[in-house]
Amino acid sequence: MEIDVSRYRVKLAEMPEEREGAQRLRFRVFVEEMGAHATPEQLSARREWDAFDPYFDHLILETLDPVADPLDRVVGVYRLMRGEVAEAGPGFYGASEYDLSPIARSGRRSVELGRSCVAREHRGGPGMHLLWNGLAGYVLDREIELLFGVASFPGTDVAALAEPLAFLHHTHLAPPDLRARARPEHFVAMDRVPAEAVDPARALRAIPPLIKAYLRLGGFVGDGASLDREFNTVDVCVIMDTGRMTEKYRAFYERGRRKA
C-alpha cells in the first residue's frame, strides 16, 4: 500500500505539550464524540486524563502541517504501560474492569494498550497504520510477549451487541492460561446467543475496526464484557500472545518496523 508519510511523524511523547496534545485529542474523541464523562476541570481544559497517565508511555502521531495551536499537532495516540512499570507503580488501568491475574502470573513481558484514537479528519488515511508501525518498534525493541488492553464498543445497549459479543465468545475466547475475566460488578455475559444462531458476517460488521484488527493478528478476548457507563461503552479485554502467533505477528511487525 502506498501512503504519504511526509505529513506525519510518530514518536513517544517527551515534552509536556506533547502529552497535553494527546490529552486534547482524547477529549475530542472520547468526550465530544463518544459521550464519555468529563470532570469540570477536564471540560475547562478540553483535555481528558486520569491518574494513570504519568505511568504510561504515550505514542503519538503528529501532523507536520501548520496548525493554529501547537496542541492540535497530535492527531493520533496510543497509551502504553509496560508490565514492570505497572508492578512498581499503580498496577494496570484495566484491572478495575478485569481480573488480570492470569497475565501477571505468566511472568512474561507485557504491555497494556489503551486510549487509542485518531482525529476524525485524519481517519481513513495512513494515521492508524503509522501508529501501528510505531507500536511495532516499541514492542520489538522491548521484547514484549503479551499485548493486552480494553477495547470498546460504543454505547451501553448490551442487547444490541448480543450477536457480536457472542461471536467473540464462541470463536475468539482466550485460552485458560491467559483468560482475564470481567470483574463481577461490571460483568456482562458474552454468550448471549448460541453459536449456531450467530451469523458471522453480520457479527463482524458490528465489531469496531480496532477490535477486528486485533483479531486479524490472532488476538483473543477475555471472559465476559465489561460495562463502562463513565465512558459510555461496552468493553472487551483483548489479549495477543506473540508466542502463539509468531509467524503472523513477526511478519506484520517486522514489515511495519521497516516502513516506520
N, C-alpha and C positions, 0 to 999 in steps of 0.2 A: 504494500500500500504506500503510495506516495503522499507524504504530508509536508506541509510548510511549517518547519520548526523555527523559522527565523523570527517569528513574532513572540516566542516564549523562551523562558528559562525555568528549569526545575532545580530546586536546591532545598537543603534543610534551612529552616528559619534560624537566623543567628542574631539579628538585631531586634530590639523591642517593637519597632514599627512593622517588621515582617510578621511577628506573632499577632500584633493588633490587626494587621491586614487580614490574616487568616480568620480571626475572630469576627471581623466585619463581614467577610464573605459568609461565614457560618450563620450570622444573624440574618442576612438577606435570604439564605436558602431555608434554614430550619425554622426561623421565627416568621418572617414575612411570607414565604411561600407555603410552608408546610404547617404553620399554625402552632409551633412549639411555644410553651410558656416562657416568658422572659420576666426578669425582675425589673423593678423601676430603674435601677442602676444600668441594667443592660439596655433597656429601652432608651434611656437618655444618651448612652454612649453609642448605641446602634452596633453593639458587639455582643457575641454570645461566648460565654466562658464558664468554666467550673473549677472546683478546687483541684482537679487532676491536671489541668493544663500545664503547670510548671514542670511536671514529671514526664510529659510526652515530648518526643521529637515531633516537629511539625514540618512535614514535607509539603512544600508549596510550589505551585505553578504560577509564575509571574508573567504578565504580558509586558513586552518591551515597547508597545505602542504608547505614545504620550497620553497621560490621563491627568485630569484636573487635580485629583487628590492622590498623593502617593500611596495611601492605604488601599486604594482601589486597584493597585497593580496586581494584587493577589487575586487570581481568578480560579484557582483550584487548590484543594488542600486534602491531605491525609494526616491523621494524627496517629503516632506510633509509640507504643510503650513496650520496651524490652522486658523480658521476664525478670532479669536481675534487678532492674530499676523498680519494678512493682514490688518485688520481695523486700527490697531495702527501704521502700517508701510507703506509698498509700495503698498498695495492692492494685488489682486491676479494676478499671472502671466497670467492666461488665459483670463483676462479682456481685453487684447489687441486684442484678436480674437473673444471673445463672450461678449455679454451683460449679465452679471451675476447678474443683479439686482433681478431677482426672488429668487435666493438663498440668497442674502443679506436680502431681505425683509422678508424671512421666520422667521428670528430671531432664527434659530436653530443652534446648534453646528455643524460646518462643517470643513472638511479638504480637501485641494486641493492636488490631486495626480499628479505626473509628473516625467519625465525623468526616467521612469522605464526601466531597461535593465539588461541583464545578459551576461557575457562574452561568446563568441562563444564556447569556449572549455568546458564550464560548462552548456550549454543548453541541454535539453533533459533528465536531471537528476533531482535531488531534489532542485536545486537552486531557481527556481521561487516559488516552493511550500514552501520553508523555508522563503522566503521573505514575502509571503502572511501570513504565521504564525506570523511573526514579526509584520506585519500590523494589524493582529487580536488583538494582545495585545495592540498596540498603540491606536486603535480605542475604544476598550472596556474600557481601563484604563481612557480615557479622555471623555467617554460617547458621542462620536461623533454620530450625527444623519444623516448627509449628507456627502457622499463622492462624489467627482466630479473631473474632470480633462479632459484635452485634450489628446485624444489618436489618433494615426496616422496610415494612410495607406501610405506605401512607394511610392514615385513618385508623380508627379503632373499631370498625364494624367487623367483628370476628366472623359473623355468619356469611358476610360477602366474600370472605377469604377462605371459606371451608375447603374448596377444591384445591387451590394452590398449596395450602398448608398440608393437606392430606397427601398430595403428590410428593412434596418434600419428605414427609414422614415415611411414606411407603417405598421411595426409591433412593433416598439420599441420607438415611439415618446414619449417624456416626457409629463406628464400631464401639463396642462396650468400653474399651480401654481409654477412649477419648470422648465419651458421650457426656458432655456437660448437660445439666438438667435445669430447666427453668425453676426458679425458687417458688415455693408454694403460694406466696402472696401475689405473684404475678402470673402464675401458670395458666396457659391456655392449651388444652389438648389439641394436637395437630391431626390425629387420626379421626377426623370428624366425618369422613366419607370413606366407605370401604374401598379397598384398592381396585376392585373390579368395576366400580362405578365412576372412577376418575377418568376423564378424557385428558390424556397427556398434553395434546396440542393446545387445548383450551386452558389448561392449568398453567402451562409455560407462558402463554400470552399474558397472564395475570401476575407473573412474577417480575419484580423490578429488575432492570438491566444489570445492576451491580451484583445482585444475588445470582443471576444466571451466569454472569462472567465467572464468579467463584465456582459454580458447579461445573463449568466447562473445563476448569483446571483440576477437576477431581475433588472439589470440596464436598464436605458433609454438613449436616445440620445436627444440632443438639436435640435432646428430648424435650418437647414442648416449646411453644412460642411464649413470648412474654409481652404482656400488655403494658405499654408505657403511655399513660394518659398525659404526662407532663410534656412529652414530645409529640403527642397525637399520632402514635404509631403502634403497630404490632411488630414485634421484633423476633428474629430468629438468630440463634448463635451459629455462625458458620465457622467451620474448622477445616484447615488444609494441612495435611501431613505430607511433607516433602518426601519422606521415606516410602510412602505408599503410592506416590505418583511421580517417581523420579524422572522418568523419560519425558512425560508431558510437561512437568514443571521446569526441568532444566532447559528443554527446548524453548519454551516460552521466555523464561527469564534470561537465559544467555543471549537469545536473539534481541530481546528488549534492551539488555545492557549494552550491546554493541551499537545500538541505534541511538542510545541516550546521549 
